[in-house]
Every structure is written in structure tokens, then in C-alpha cells.
Amino acid sequence: MSFADIARAFEDGAAGTDQFKAFYKGAFKLMKDDGANAALYFTVGIAAQAYVHRYEDQAVEPAFAERAKATLVDFNRRLLAALSQDAAQRLLAASRVAFDYEWGVSEF
């Protein structure tokens, strides 16, 4: 499976922890399969994993889950666009997503 495939499956799926879990497992598998882009996959994979660890055993409001999903979808779209660029641009995109996640996302 490609990153485009797992990102599309995540975007098309429900906003529950099972979808976040499937996404991060796919992203972490891609780290092994496509090591040159591991930083991109790790960045969004760890965000999805954090969501699962924090909310897996809790009921969350649907609107909250949708906002979290929308955040990850945005990150995925940015990284998908970067995959067609050179290594320096891919690293920059991963860095920007990591920065935005660390400093802009407090929910997960």
C-alpha cells in the first residue's frame, strides 16, 4: 500500500480510533518499505498513534473526532504533495507538519 492509499482510506473512513489505528499502523509499515520517506510517515503516524493512546477507551464527541480527523487529513495532504518533490522539500514538509502538530495541536 502506498501513502496515498492509506491517506485516502483514512480520509474516507469514520472518525473513530479504529481508523486512526489502521492509519498509524500503515504509516509505520511504510517506514520500513520506503525508508527514504520515513520521516514523513513517522510524523503523521505518531500523531495518529497519540490520538489512539489518548482516546481509545473514552467516548469522544463526534465533532471533536471530526476535528482531529480533519487535522490529520490536512497533514496527510501536505505530505502527499511533498512526496513528488525533491528530498529537501520532503524534509521541509515533514518539519512543517511536525512543528504544526507540536505547537498547534493540543488535543492529541
C-alpha positions as CSV (number, residue, x, y, z in Angstrom):
1,M,0.0,0.0,0.0
2,S,1.2,3.5,-0.8
3,F,0.9,6.6,1.4
4,A,-1.8,7.8,-1.0
5,D,-3.7,4.6,-0.3
6,I,-3.6,4.8,3.4
7,A,-4.3,8.5,3.5
8,R,-7.3,8.1,1.2
9,A,-8.6,5.2,3.4
10,F,-8.3,7.4,6.4
11,E,-10.0,10.3,4.8
12,D,-12.8,8.2,3.5
13,G,-13.3,6.3,6.8
14,A,-15.1,7.1,10.0
15,A,-13.5,9.4,12.6
16,G,-13.1,6.7,15.2
17,T,-10.0,5.4,17.0
18,D,-10.0,2.2,14.8
19,Q,-9.5,4.4,11.7
20,F,-6.6,6.3,13.4
21,K,-5.1,2.9,14.5
22,A,-5.3,1.5,11.0
23,F,-3.7,4.6,9.7
24,Y,-0.7,4.7,12.1
25,K,0.0,1.0,11.5
26,G,0.0,1.6,7.8
27,A,2.3,4.7,8.2
28,F,4.7,2.7,10.4
29,K,4.8,-0.1,7.9
30,L,5.6,2.3,5.1
31,M,8.6,3.5,7.2
32,K,10.1,0.0,6.6
33,D,9.0,-0.2,3.0
34,D,10.0,3.3,1.9
35,G,12.8,4.3,4.3
36,A,13.8,7.4,2.2
37,N,10.5,9.0,3.3
38,A,10.3,7.5,6.8
39,A,10.3,11.0,8.4
40,L,7.1,11.9,6.6
41,Y,5.3,8.7,7.6
42,F,6.6,8.9,11.2
43,T,5.4,12.4,11.6
44,V,1.7,11.6,10.9
45,G,1.9,8.1,12.2
46,I,3.0,9.3,15.7
47,A,0.2,11.9,15.7
48,A,-2.4,9.2,14.9
49,Q,-0.9,6.9,17.5
50,A,-1.1,9.6,20.1
51,Y,-4.8,10.1,19.4
52,V,-5.4,6.4,19.8
53,H,-3.4,6.2,23.1
54,R,-5.3,9.1,24.5
55,Y,-8.8,8.4,23.4
56,E,-9.1,4.6,22.6
57,D,-11.0,3.8,25.8
58,Q,-13.0,7.0,26.0
59,A,-16.2,8.3,24.4
60,V,-15.5,11.5,22.5
61,E,-17.9,13.9,21.0
62,P,-18.3,13.3,17.2
63,A,-17.5,16.9,16.4
64,F,-14.2,16.6,18.3
65,A,-13.3,13.4,16.5
66,E,-14.1,15.0,13.2
67,R,-11.8,18.0,14.0
68,A,-9.0,15.6,14.9
69,K,-9.5,13.7,11.7
70,A,-9.6,16.9,9.7
71,T,-6.2,17.9,11.2
72,L,-4.6,14.7,10.2
73,V,-6.2,14.8,6.8
74,D,-4.6,18.3,6.3
75,F,-1.2,16.9,7.4
76,N,-1.6,14.0,5.0
77,R,-2.5,16.2,2.1
78,R,0.6,18.4,2.7
79,L,2.9,15.3,2.9
80,L,1.3,13.8,-0.2
81,A,2.1,16.9,-2.2
82,A,5.7,16.8,-0.9
83,L,6.2,13.2,-2.0
84,S,6.6,14.3,-5.6
85,Q,9.3,16.8,-4.7
86,D,13.0,16.5,-4.0
87,A,14.4,15.3,-0.7
88,A,15.0,18.8,0.7
89,Q,11.4,19.7,0.1
90,R,10.1,16.5,1.6
91,L,12.1,17.1,4.7
92,L,10.9,20.7,4.9
93,A,7.2,19.5,4.6
94,A,7.8,16.9,7.3
95,S,9.4,19.5,9.5
96,R,6.5,21.9,9.0
97,V,3.9,19.3,9.8
98,A,5.9,18.3,12.9
99,F,6.1,21.9,14.0
100,D,2.4,22.5,13.4
101,Y,1.5,19.3,15.3
102,E,3.7,20.1,18.3
103,W,2.8,23.7,18.6
104,G,-0.7,23.9,17.1
105,V,-2.4,20.7,18.2
106,S,-3.2,20.3,21.9
107,E,-6.0,17.7,21.7
108,F,-3.8,14.8,20.7
